[in-house]
């Protein structure tokens, strides 16, 4: 199971294709089955949230952020409605 999790971490951190998984990791079909299950039952989300909180606490900060930063360009685009680029296809 640890190696399956390592393979999922590898995929998520490198962005590689399923066919490009290193041969020392479990088969892509096994990794994909677990990845699909963990994505659908939100295990990956809960794992990410738990690790995120631990990293913040280890650095002396609160587990949850108390503020958010939004750049002014994003705020302007949201106010104007932005440009819908999907209709150009």
Protein Blocks (a to p, Z undefined) as FASTA:
>chain_A
ZZmmmmmmmmmmnopafklpcfkbccfklmmmmmmmmmmnommmmmmmmmmmmmmmmnop
afbdcbdcddfklmmmmmnopaafklmZZ
